[in-house]
């Protein structure tokens, strides 16, 4: 899942981003509201959740919420702020925020609030993603594959393997280009070297127990990959 984080405190932003990356989120972190709005408005990528600090250089988190809602954008927003007065919380919620977390906060609470926001989105409520013989477990980051011979293969995935397989499973029988994978699964400014995607695909194939007689993840040479469901 890709989310946008707008936080101008470097230490807090770094800590939040690392925790979220460990939970398999793809995080685009911005230090000011103006730059964040350029990406949100352009529709360059489809975010599932936004985390906005209230006080920011340029557009504030409150401004970002208002602009999203004026465009009828339903993106779930979690507001981070040191403002803890009831009147200020009401202002934040009435401006379009879906939840409110007062600084300082514990990371487990942040993750719990993100999970609560996810449960409001029907397309990401389930803790499992299943396609044919493959089941992806969001809680354990394990993939289970039921082979035609009755054998069941269960493997733990790295964060990037998990993200890659999830994306392919959500686009079955479709050709997904290398650039599409990079744009969706790597953060802004963290584009990988040319052979990294191919290397991750090879590792993922091993986890799925593929052999030379099958092409569950098919390479479309010169274009990208396709998960054959």
Secondary structure, DSSP 4 states (H G I P E B T S, - for coil): -EEEEE---HHHHHHHHHHHHHTT-EEEEESBHHHHHHHHHHTSS--SEEEEESS-BSS-HHHHHHHHHHTT---EEEEEES---HHHHHHHHHTT-SEEEESS--HHHHHHHHHHHHHTSGGG--SEEEETTEEEETTTTEEEEE-TTS-EEEEE--HHHHHHHHHHHTTTTSEEEHHHHHHHHS-TT-PPPTTHHHHHHHHHHHHTT--TT--SEEEETTTEEEE--
